[in-house]
Amino acid sequence: MGNEDAYKEAVSREILSYLIDHPNAEDTLEGILEWWLTERCVKSQMQKVQSAIEVLVRHGLVLENAIAGSESTYQVNPERYLEIRTRLDQ
């Protein structure tokens, strides 16, 4: 199966999965892309993003700001800014 066929198959599966989870759903092509696929993509990427953030925090490149009663926020560690720029330029 070629890359394009594999992509179509993956998108088809995502659409069908969404419809199984939301059997009354109905939308335009734009709506399917914006709502159905984006929602599923975000959910599937959440764990990967969380793992990546944990690594960046552990290495001190990103700072975690824990806020009582709320979700943590993250930002670049200004003390490591030049190091980060150098890594990205490589």
Jmol script that loads the backbone (N, CA, C; Angstrom):
load data "model"
ATOM      1  N   MET A   1       0.846  -1.175   0.000  1.00  0.00           N
ATOM      2  CA  MET A   1       0.000   0.000   0.000  1.00  0.00           C
ATOM      3  C   MET A   1       0.890   1.237   0.000  1.00  0.00           C
ATOM      4  N   GLY A   2       0.603   2.190  -0.897  1.00  0.00           N
ATOM      5  CA  GLY A   2       1.386   3.408  -0.971  1.00  0.00           C
ATOM      6  C   GLY A   2       1.050   4.354   0.160  1.00  0.00           C
ATOM      7  N   ASN A   3       1.883   5.400   0.291  1.00  0.00           N
ATOM      8  CA  ASN A   3       1.669   6.386   1.359  1.00  0.00           C
ATOM      9  C   ASN A   3       0.301   7.050   1.273  1.00  0.00           C
ATOM     10  N   GLU A   4      -0.114   7.392   0.057  1.00  0.00           N
ATOM     11  CA  GLU A   4      -1.414   8.044  -0.110  1.00  0.00           C
ATOM     12  C   GLU A   4      -2.551   7.102   0.271  1.00  0.00           C
ATOM     13  N   ASP A   5      -2.440   5.844  -0.144  1.00  0.00           N
ATOM     14  CA  ASP A   5      -3.459   4.855   0.215  1.00  0.00           C
ATOM     15  C   ASP A   5      -3.491   4.628   1.724  1.00  0.00           C
ATOM     16  N   ALA A   6      -2.339   4.567   2.340  1.00  0.00           N
ATOM     17  CA  ALA A   6      -2.269   4.370   3.790  1.00  0.00           C
ATOM     18  C   ALA A   6      -2.892   5.567   4.511  1.00  0.00           C
ATOM     19  N   TYR A   7      -2.642   6.776   3.997  1.00  0.00           N
ATOM     20  CA  TYR A   7      -3.223   7.977   4.592  1.00  0.00           C
ATOM     21  C   TYR A   7      -4.746   7.954   4.466  1.00  0.00           C
ATOM     22  N   LYS A   8      -5.246   7.618   3.280  1.00  0.00           N
ATOM     23  CA  LYS A   8      -6.698   7.547   3.074  1.00  0.00           C
ATOM     24  C   LYS A   8      -7.324   6.514   3.999  1.00  0.00           C
ATOM     25  N   GLU A   9      -6.662   5.388   4.154  1.00  0.00           N
ATOM     26  CA  GLU A   9      -7.165   4.342   5.040  1.00  0.00           C
ATOM     27  C   GLU A   9      -7.209   4.841   6.486  1.00  0.00           C
ATOM     28  N   ALA A  10      -6.174   5.524   6.917  1.00  0.00           N
ATOM     29  CA  ALA A  10      -6.130   6.041   8.289  1.00  0.00           C
ATOM     30  C   ALA A  10      -7.234   7.070   8.517  1.00  0.00           C
ATOM     31  N   VAL A  11      -7.427   7.981   7.564  1.00  0.00           N
ATOM     32  CA  VAL A  11      -8.475   9.002   7.690  1.00  0.00           C
ATOM     33  C   VAL A  11      -9.850   8.336   7.676  1.00  0.00           C
ATOM     34  N   SER A  12     -10.030   7.361   6.813  1.00  0.00           N
ATOM     35  CA  SER A  12     -11.303   6.637   6.762  1.00  0.00           C
ATOM     36  C   SER A  12     -11.621   5.990   8.100  1.00  0.00           C
ATOM     37  N   ARG A  13     -10.621   5.384   8.702  1.00  0.00           N
ATOM     38  CA  ARG A  13     -10.816   4.746  10.008  1.00  0.00           C
ATOM     39  C   ARG A  13     -11.177   5.778  11.083  1.00  0.00           C
ATOM     40  N   GLU A  14     -10.534   6.944  11.046  1.00  0.00           N
ATOM     41  CA  GLU A  14     -10.848   7.991  12.012  1.00  0.00           C
ATOM     42  C   GLU A  14     -12.291   8.473  11.847  1.00  0.00           C
ATOM     43  N   ILE A  15     -12.724   8.656  10.614  1.00  0.00           N
ATOM     44  CA  ILE A  15     -14.103   9.093  10.357  1.00  0.00           C
ATOM     45  C   ILE A  15     -15.089   8.049  10.862  1.00  0.00           C
ATOM     46  N   LEU A  16     -14.834   6.784  10.523  1.00  0.00           N
ATOM     47  CA  LEU A  16     -15.729   5.722  10.975  1.00  0.00           C
ATOM     48  C   LEU A  16     -15.737   5.593  12.496  1.00  0.00           C
ATOM     49  N   SER A  17     -14.590   5.745  13.120  1.00  0.00           N
ATOM     50  CA  SER A  17     -14.514   5.681  14.585  1.00  0.00           C
ATOM     51  C   SER A  17     -15.330   6.808  15.206  1.00  0.00           C
ATOM     52  N   TYR A  18     -15.219   7.997  14.628  1.00  0.00           N
ATOM     53  CA  TYR A  18     -15.995   9.126  15.135  1.00  0.00           C
ATOM     54  C   TYR A  18     -17.483   8.841  15.016  1.00  0.00           C
ATOM     55  N   LEU A  19     -17.893   8.304  13.856  1.00  0.00           N
ATOM     56  CA  LEU A  19     -19.313   8.026  13.637  1.00  0.00           C
ATOM     57  C   LEU A  19     -19.842   6.936  14.568  1.00  0.00           C
ATOM     58  N   ILE A  20     -19.013   5.976  14.905  1.00  0.00           N
ATOM     59  CA  ILE A  20     -19.422   4.954  15.867  1.00  0.00           C
ATOM     60  C   ILE A  20     -19.615   5.588  17.245  1.00  0.00           C
ATOM     61  N   ASP A  21     -18.707   6.505  17.621  1.00  0.00           N
ATOM     62  CA  ASP A  21     -18.808   7.185  18.917  1.00  0.00           C
ATOM     63  C   ASP A  21     -19.936   8.216  18.945  1.00  0.00           C
ATOM     64  N   HIS A  22     -20.299   8.758  17.782  1.00  0.00           N
ATOM     65  CA  HIS A  22     -21.323   9.814  17.671  1.00  0.00           C
ATOM     66  C   HIS A  22     -22.285   9.447  16.539  1.00  0.00           C
ATOM     67  N   PRO A  23     -23.141   8.455  16.753  1.00  0.00           N
ATOM     68  CA  PRO A  23     -23.977   7.934  15.657  1.00  0.00           C
ATOM     69  C   PRO A  23     -24.953   8.947  15.066  1.00  0.00           C
ATOM     70  N   ASN A  24     -25.237  10.026  15.735  1.00  0.00           N
ATOM     71  CA  ASN A  24     -26.149  11.041  15.189  1.00  0.00           C
ATOM     72  C   ASN A  24     -25.409  12.195  14.519  1.00  0.00           C
ATOM     73  N   ALA A  25     -24.088  12.082  14.410  1.00  0.00           N
ATOM     74  CA  ALA A  25     -23.286  13.168  13.833  1.00  0.00           C
ATOM     75  C   ALA A  25     -23.587  13.328  12.346  1.00  0.00           C
ATOM     76  N   GLU A  26     -23.556  14.581  11.910  1.00  0.00           N
ATOM     77  CA  GLU A  26     -23.736  14.926  10.499  1.00  0.00           C
ATOM     78  C   GLU A  26     -23.043  16.261  10.295  1.00  0.00           C
ATOM     79  N   ASP A  27     -22.217  16.390   9.262  1.00  0.00           N
ATOM     80  CA  ASP A  27     -21.496  17.640   9.078  1.00  0.00           C
ATOM     81  C   ASP A  27     -21.029  17.779   7.642  1.00  0.00           C
ATOM     82  N   THR A  28     -20.542  18.964   7.288  1.00  0.00           N
ATOM     83  CA  THR A  28     -19.943  19.244   5.988  1.00  0.00           C
ATOM     84  C   THR A  28     -18.505  18.732   5.973  1.00  0.00           C
ATOM     85  N   LEU A  29     -17.862  18.767   4.823  1.00  0.00           N
ATOM     86  CA  LEU A  29     -16.447  18.389   4.752  1.00  0.00           C
ATOM     87  C   LEU A  29     -15.606  19.247   5.689  1.00  0.00           C
ATOM     88  N   GLU A  30     -15.874  20.559   5.686  1.00  0.00           N
ATOM     89  CA  GLU A  30     -15.130  21.459   6.558  1.00  0.00           C
ATOM     90  C   GLU A  30     -15.369  21.122   8.022  1.00  0.00           C
ATOM     91  N   GLY A  31     -16.612  20.825   8.359  1.00  0.00           N
ATOM     92  CA  GLY A  31     -16.945  20.465   9.735  1.00  0.00           C
ATOM     93  C   GLY A  31     -16.294  19.163  10.159  1.00  0.00           C
ATOM     94  N   ILE A  32     -16.274  18.201   9.242  1.00  0.00           N
ATOM     95  CA  ILE A  32     -15.625  16.916   9.542  1.00  0.00           C
ATOM     96  C   ILE A  32     -14.155  17.140   9.853  1.00  0.00           C
ATOM     97  N   LEU A  33     -13.511  17.934   9.033  1.00  0.00           N
ATOM     98  CA  LEU A  33     -12.095  18.219   9.267  1.00  0.00           C
ATOM     99  C   LEU A  33     -11.897  18.991  10.561  1.00  0.00           C
ATOM    100  N   GLU A  34     -12.660  20.057  10.751  1.00  0.00           N
ATOM    101  CA  GLU A  34     -12.459  20.925  11.919  1.00  0.00           C
ATOM    102  C   GLU A  34     -12.849  20.251  13.226  1.00  0.00           C
ATOM    103  N   TRP A  35     -13.959  19.517  13.246  1.00  0.00           N
ATOM    104  CA  TRP A  35     -14.475  18.994  14.503  1.00  0.00           C
ATOM    105  C   TRP A  35     -14.180  17.520  14.706  1.00  0.00           C
ATOM    106  N   TRP A  36     -14.549  16.699  13.743  1.00  0.00           N
ATOM    107  CA  TRP A  36     -14.413  15.256  13.940  1.00  0.00           C
ATOM    108  C   TRP A  36     -12.955  14.828  13.994  1.00  0.00           C
ATOM    109  N   LEU A  37     -12.210  15.185  12.950  1.00  0.00           N
ATOM    110  CA  LEU A  37     -10.831  14.713  12.865  1.00  0.00           C
ATOM    111  C   LEU A  37      -9.913  15.440  13.834  1.00  0.00           C
ATOM    112  N   THR A  38     -10.131  16.736  14.013  1.00  0.00           N
ATOM    113  CA  THR A  38      -9.297  17.487  14.947  1.00  0.00           C
ATOM    114  C   THR A  38      -9.480  16.953  16.364  1.00  0.00           C
ATOM    115  N   GLU A  39     -10.722  16.690  16.760  1.00  0.00           N
ATOM    116  CA  GLU A  39     -10.981  16.161  18.107  1.00  0.00           C
ATOM    117  C   GLU A  39     -10.263  14.839  18.316  1.00  0.00           C
ATOM    118  N   ARG A  40     -10.356  13.938  17.376  1.00  0.00           N
ATOM    119  CA  ARG A  40      -9.732  12.622  17.507  1.00  0.00           C
ATOM    120  C   ARG A  40      -8.212  12.748  17.477  1.00  0.00           C
ATOM    121  N   CYS A  41      -7.701  13.640  16.636  1.00  0.00           N
ATOM    122  CA  CYS A  41      -6.252  13.840  16.544  1.00  0.00           C
ATOM    123  C   CYS A  41      -5.714  14.397  17.852  1.00  0.00           C
ATOM    124  N   VAL A  42      -6.410  15.371  18.410  1.00  0.00           N
ATOM    125  CA  VAL A  42      -5.969  15.975  19.669  1.00  0.00           C
ATOM    126  C   VAL A  42      -5.934  14.927  20.764  1.00  0.00           C
ATOM    127  N   LYS A  43      -6.982  14.124  20.856  1.00  0.00           N
ATOM    128  CA  LYS A  43      -7.032  13.097  21.896  1.00  0.00           C
ATOM    129  C   LYS A  43      -5.906  12.094  21.733  1.00  0.00           C
ATOM    130  N   SER A  44      -5.620  11.685  20.502  1.00  0.00           N
ATOM    131  CA  SER A  44      -4.574  10.679  20.291  1.00  0.00           C
ATOM    132  C   SER A  44      -3.178  11.255  20.508  1.00  0.00           C
ATOM    133  N   GLN A  45      -3.030  12.552  20.343  1.00  0.00           N
ATOM    134  CA  GLN A  45      -1.730  13.186  20.511  1.00  0.00           C
ATOM    135  C   GLN A  45      -1.457  13.617  21.952  1.00  0.00           C
ATOM    136  N   MET A  46      -2.483  13.664  22.785  1.00  0.00           N
ATOM    137  CA  MET A  46      -2.348  14.167  24.151  1.00  0.00           C
ATOM    138  C   MET A  46      -1.245  13.436  24.925  1.00  0.00           C
ATOM    139  N   GLN A  47      -1.235  12.116  24.878  1.00  0.00           N
ATOM    140  CA  GLN A  47      -0.238  11.340  25.624  1.00  0.00           C
ATOM    141  C   GLN A  47       1.170  11.616  25.105  1.00  0.00           C
ATOM    142  N   LYS A  48       1.318  11.732  23.785  1.00  0.00           N
ATOM    143  CA  LYS A  48       2.632  12.005  23.200  1.00  0.00           C
ATOM    144  C   LYS A  48       3.136  13.383  23.621  1.00  0.00           C
ATOM    145  N   VAL A  49       2.250  14.351  23.598  1.00  0.00           N
ATOM    146  CA  VAL A  49       2.630  15.709  23.990  1.00  0.00           C
ATOM    147  C   VAL A  49       2.986  15.743  25.477  1.00  0.00           C
ATOM    148  N   GLN A  50       2.199  15.061  26.303  1.00  0.00           N
ATOM    149  CA  GLN A  50       2.484  15.012  27.726  1.00  0.00           C
ATOM    150  C   GLN A  50       3.852  14.391  27.988  1.00  0.00           C
ATOM    151  N   SER A  51       4.165  13.312  27.301  1.00  0.00           N
ATOM    152  CA  SER A  51       5.471  12.660  27.465  1.00  0.00           C
ATOM    153  C   SER A  51       6.607  13.580  27.035  1.00  0.00           C
ATOM    154  N   ALA A  52       6.414  14.281  25.920  1.00  0.00           N
ATOM    155  CA  ALA A  52       7.449  15.197  25.431  1.00  0.00           C
ATOM    156  C   ALA A  52       7.671  16.342  26.413  1.00  0.00           C
ATOM    157  N   ILE A  53       6.582  16.910  26.933  1.00  0.00           N
ATOM    158  CA  ILE A  53       6.701  17.997  27.912  1.00  0.00           C
ATOM    159  C   ILE A  53       7.431  17.515  29.158  1.00  0.00           C
ATOM    160  N   GLU A  54       7.113  16.309  29.617  1.00  0.00           N
ATOM    161  CA  GLU A  54       7.781  15.763  30.809  1.00  0.00           C
ATOM    162  C   GLU A  54       9.286  15.657  30.596  1.00  0.00           C
ATOM    163  N   VAL A  55       9.705  15.235  29.410  1.00  0.00           N
ATOM    164  CA  VAL A  55      11.132  15.134  29.093  1.00  0.00           C
ATOM    165  C   VAL A  55      11.765  16.520  29.086  1.00  0.00           C
ATOM    166  N   LEU A  56      11.102  17.490  28.447  1.00  0.00           N
ATOM    167  CA  LEU A  56      11.641  18.853  28.380  1.00  0.00           C
ATOM    168  C   LEU A  56      11.760  19.475  29.771  1.00  0.00           C
ATOM    169  N   VAL A  57      10.773  19.225  30.622  1.00  0.00           N
ATOM    170  CA  VAL A  57      10.822  19.734  31.996  1.00  0.00           C
ATOM    171  C   VAL A  57      11.958  19.051  32.754  1.00  0.00           C
ATOM    172  N   ARG A  58      12.066  17.738  32.605  1.00  0.00           N
ATOM    173  CA  ARG A  58      13.120  16.985  33.300  1.00  0.00           C
ATOM    174  C   ARG A  58      14.509  17.474  32.903  1.00  0.00           C
ATOM    175  N   HIS A  59      14.684  17.873  31.639  1.00  0.00           N
ATOM    176  CA  HIS A  59      15.976  18.371  31.169  1.00  0.00           C
ATOM    177  C   HIS A  59      16.171  19.861  31.434  1.00  0.00           C
ATOM    178  N   GLY A  60      15.168  20.500  32.022  1.00  0.00           N
ATOM    179  CA  GLY A  60      15.293  21.897  32.396  1.00  0.00           C
ATOM    180  C   GLY A  60      15.141  22.881  31.260  1.00  0.00           C
ATOM    181  N   LEU A  61      14.664  22.431  30.109  1.00  0.00           N
ATOM    182  CA  LEU A  61      14.492  23.322  28.964  1.00  0.00           C
ATOM    183  C   LEU A  61      13.166  24.066  29.024  1.00  0.00           C
ATOM    184  N   VAL A  62      12.209  23.454  29.674  1.00  0.00           N
ATOM    185  CA  VAL A  62      10.883  24.034  29.836  1.00  0.00           C
ATOM    186  C   VAL A  62      10.575  24.061  31.331  1.00  0.00           C
ATOM    187  N   LEU A  63       9.942  25.135  31.762  1.00  0.00           N
ATOM    188  CA  LEU A  63       9.551  25.271  33.162  1.00  0.00           C
ATOM    189  C   LEU A  63       8.065  24.975  33.311  1.00  0.00           C
ATOM    190  N   GLU A  64       7.736  24.217  34.353  1.00  0.00           N
ATOM    191  CA  GLU A  64       6.343  23.930  34.663  1.00  0.00           C
ATOM    192  C   GLU A  64       5.904  24.857  35.789  1.00  0.00           C
ATOM    193  N   ASN A  65       4.783  25.515  35.591  1.00  0.00           N
ATOM    194  CA  ASN A  65       4.218  26.397  36.602  1.00  0.00           C
ATOM    195  C   ASN A  65       2.942  25.755  37.130  1.00  0.00           C
ATOM    196  N   ALA A  66       3.051  25.155  38.305  1.00  0.00           N
ATOM    197  CA  ALA A  66       1.891  24.513  38.925  1.00  0.00           C
ATOM    198  C   ALA A  66       1.026  25.577  39.571  1.00  0.00           C
ATOM    199  N   ILE A  67      -0.240  25.561  39.243  1.00  0.00           N
ATOM    200  CA  ILE A  67      -1.189  26.530  39.769  1.00  0.00           C
ATOM    201  C   ILE A  67      -2.218  25.761  40.586  1.00  0.00           C
ATOM    202  N   ALA A  68      -2.351  26.124  41.856  1.00  0.00           N
ATOM    203  CA  ALA A  68      -3.284  25.422  42.742  1.00  0.00           C
ATOM    204  C   ALA A  68      -4.693  25.454  42.159  1.00  0.00           C
ATOM    205  N   GLY A  69      -5.314  24.280  42.077  1.00  0.00           N
ATOM    206  CA  GLY A  69      -6.684  24.186  41.596  1.00  0.00           C
ATOM    207  C   GLY A  69      -6.835  24.339  40.100  1.00  0.00           C
ATOM    208  N   SER A  70      -5.734  24.299  39.367  1.00  0.00           N
ATOM    209  CA  SER A  70      -5.790  24.469  37.925  1.00  0.00           C
ATOM    210  C   SER A  70      -4.722  23.587  37.274  1.00  0.00           C
ATOM    211  N   GLU A  71      -4.764  23.529  35.968  1.00  0.00           N
ATOM    212  CA  GLU A  71      -3.742  22.776  35.252  1.00  0.00           C
ATOM    213  C   GLU A  71      -2.432  23.547  35.229  1.00  0.00           C
ATOM    214  N   SER A  72      -1.341  22.819  35.163  1.00  0.00           N
ATOM    215  CA  SER A  72      -0.030  23.455  35.051  1.00  0.00           C
ATOM    216  C   SER A  72       0.089  24.164  33.712  1.00  0.00           C
ATOM    217  N   THR A  73       0.918  25.195  33.692  1.00  0.00           N
ATOM    218  CA  THR A  73       1.279  25.846  32.436  1.00  0.00           C
ATOM    219  C   THR A  73       2.775  25.628  32.225  1.00  0.00           C
ATOM    220  N   TYR A  74       3.218  25.798  30.996  1.00  0.00           N
ATOM    221  CA  TYR A  74       4.611  25.530  30.640  1.00  0.00           C
ATOM    222  C   TYR A  74       5.149  26.696  29.835  1.00  0.00           C
ATOM    223  N   GLN A  75       6.443  26.953  30.031  1.00  0.00           N
ATOM    224  CA  GLN A  75       7.092  28.028  29.290  1.00  0.00           C
ATOM    225  C   GLN A  75       8.571  27.704  29.132  1.00  0.00           C
ATOM    226  N   VAL A  76       9.193  28.395  28.198  1.00  0.00           N
ATOM    227  CA  VAL A  76      10.619  28.198  27.973  1.00  0.00           C
ATOM    228  C   VAL A  76      11.390  28.630  29.225  1.00  0.00           C
ATOM    229  N   ASN A  77      12.458  27.917  29.504  1.00  0.00           N
ATOM    230  CA  ASN A  77      13.351  28.306  30.600  1.00  0.00           C
ATOM    231  C   ASN A  77      14.270  29.393  30.045  1.00  0.00           C
ATOM    232  N   PRO A  78      14.117  30.647  30.471  1.00  0.00           N
ATOM    233  CA  PRO A  78      14.913  31.731  29.889  1.00  0.00           C
ATOM    234  C   PRO A  78      16.414  31.552  30.096  1.00  0.00           C
ATOM    235  N   GLU A  79      16.795  30.841  31.143  1.00  0.00           N
ATOM    236  CA  GLU A  79      18.222  30.602  31.400  1.00  0.00           C
ATOM    237  C   GLU A  79      18.817  29.619  30.392  1.00  0.00           C
ATOM    238  N   ARG A  80      17.985  28.886  29.685  1.00  0.00           N
ATOM    239  CA  ARG A  80      18.458  27.893  28.713  1.00  0.00           C
ATOM    240  C   ARG A  80      18.106  28.293  27.275  1.00  0.00           C
ATOM    241  N   TYR A  81      17.646  29.530  27.094  1.00  0.00           N
ATOM    242  CA  TYR A  81      17.178  29.990  25.794  1.00  0.00           C
ATOM    243  C   TYR A  81      18.234  29.827  24.701  1.00  0.00           C
ATOM    244  N   LEU A  82      19.442  30.288  24.945  1.00  0.00           N
ATOM    245  CA  LEU A  82      20.494  30.199  23.927  1.00  0.00           C
ATOM    246  C   LEU A  82      20.839  28.752  23.606  1.00  0.00           C
ATOM    247  N   GLU A  83      20.856  27.902  24.621  1.00  0.00           N
ATOM    248  CA  GLU A  83      21.103  26.481  24.405  1.00  0.00           C
ATOM    249  C   GLU A  83      20.015  25.873  23.513  1.00  0.00           C
ATOM    250  N   ILE A  84      18.775  26.247  23.771  1.00  0.00           N
ATOM    251  CA  ILE A  84      17.655  25.737  22.971  1.00  0.00           C
ATOM    252  C   ILE A  84      17.785  26.210  21.533  1.00  0.00           C
ATOM    253  N   ARG A  85      18.093  27.493  21.329  1.00  0.00           N
ATOM    254  CA  ARG A  85      18.267  28.040  19.964  1.00  0.00           C
ATOM    255  C   ARG A  85      19.368  27.290  19.225  1.00  0.00           C
ATOM    256  N   THR A  86      20.461  27.026  19.912  1.00  0.00           N
ATOM    257  CA  THR A  86      21.582  26.298  19.301  1.00  0.00           C
ATOM    258  C   THR A  86      21.156  24.895  18.899  1.00  0.00           C
ATOM    259  N   ARG A  87      20.429  24.218  19.771  1.00  0.00           N
ATOM    260  CA  ARG A  87      19.942  22.863  19.457  1.00  0.00           C
ATOM    261  C   ARG A  87      19.032  22.876  18.251  1.00  0.00           C
ATOM    262  N   LEU A  88      18.142  23.866  18.167  1.00  0.00           N
ATOM    263  CA  LEU A  88      17.194  23.939  17.051  1.00  0.00           C
ATOM    264  C   LEU A  88      17.879  24.282  15.732  1.00  0.00           C
ATOM    265  N   ASP A  89      18.985  25.031  15.798  1.00  0.00           N
ATOM    266  CA  ASP A  89      19.697  25.422  14.588  1.00  0.00           C
ATOM    267  C   ASP A  89      20.565  24.298  14.028  1.00  0.00           C
ATOM    268  N   GLN A  90      20.786  23.252  14.813  1.00  0.00           N
ATOM    269  CA  GLN A  90      21.651  22.157  14.347  1.00  0.00           C
ATOM    270  C   GLN A  90      20.944  21.273  13.359  1.00  0.00           C
TER     271      GLN A  90
END
end "model"
wireframe off; spacefill off
backbone 0.3
color backbone group
